[in-house]
Structure formats: C-alpha cells, structure tokens
Amino acid sequence: MMPAGGAAAVYLDRDGVIIANRDAYVRDWADVAFLPGALAALRRLARAPYRVVLVTNQSAVGRGLVPLARAEAITARVAAAVRAAGGRVDGWYLCPHRPGEGCACRKPAPGLLLRAAAELGLDPARSYLVGDALSDLAAARAAGATGLLVLTGRGRAQAALVAGGAGPACPVLADLGAAVDWILARPARAA
C-alpha cells in the first residue's frame, strides 16, 4: 500500500466498464464500442476532485493475438476519446500478461493500481476502483481502495458470485454512470 497523503483517484477498468467486452478480445479500434452513458459519466467525473486512471488487463497480448503496441494504441485512443468528449484521463496502465503467468500487474494483483499510485502521487485508501469482475474487486482490496462492481460487461454474472460470497462485499451498480453518481454523492475523501 502507498502512504497516505496522495491524491484520491477513481481507477477504471476499460473493457466492460467504458467499452464493450468482446468474446474474441478488442483487437483493433474497429472493435471498440463505448458503452451507453460511459462518456457522459466520465465528463461528470472530470469535474470531481479525483484523478481518473484506467487500469486494464489485456491478456490478448500475452496470448499472441494482439501486438503490445496495438493494445497500447487502442487504450491511448480510448483515453483520447474520453478527453474529446469532455472527460479526463490522468493516466492509463495495461497488463499484457496471460492469466497464470504470475505477474504482479494482472488484476487481481494490485500492481497496476500501486504503480499508478507511485507514479501519479495517489492514495489508494482514498480511492475507488470501478470494475466488472471479481478480479477488479480483489485488486482494489489488495491496494487498499474501495471496489465498486458494475453490471455491464461481465458484471451481472460476477454480481451473482459476490452475492454468493465468492468475492468481497461491495456496492453493485447498474453501470459507470450509476457508479460515478454513487462516488459523487459521497464527500471527497480528505487527505
């Protein structure tokens, strides 16, 4: 965990939260489809006292399906589209590894969040992570952040697992817009 005193952040998973998941992976910009209301939610979040950081597992790279440079270009272009729509992305972090490789960056490990915290001066204990999978919630918990599960992407199936006790208890919200509303309804976490 990072020492207290850094900025509060909202960490966001990419696929299933901001853009649609694809069974065969997001392999090219043509595969990108922004989820309804996601850009409007990010525009609202841009006015809040939180840093906005994308944290995404991209195992298609490790599986040899997408070159790392293309996966990074897609993520950078998602961030640029968010900015063009009036949102803000203060940083993005991508894990290219396959499940089971044992890296420290692939969620449920907290490596992406902790790296962002170190590089951007964030305090995970004052931060949220919005995701659509148990791995997102586990990464949030391991980093000391508060996890929120959305029902978009894989979220509906994952919510049943959370309800059954397979993951940490957390707020379960309809989509990114509802998650942003939930975060903004709370006082900003003081340093």
Salt bridges, closest charged atoms under 4 A:
ASP13 OD1 - LYS107 NZ 2.86
ASP15 OD1 - ARG14 NE 2.48
ASP90 OD2 - ARG51 NE 3.62
ASP90 OD2 - ARG88 NE 3.03
GLU101 OE2 - ARG98 NH1 3.92
GLU119 OE2 - ARG115 NE 3.07
ASP132 OD1 - ARG154 NH2 3.83
ASP136 OD1 - LYS107 NZ 2.74
ASP181 OD1 - ARG44 NH2 3.04
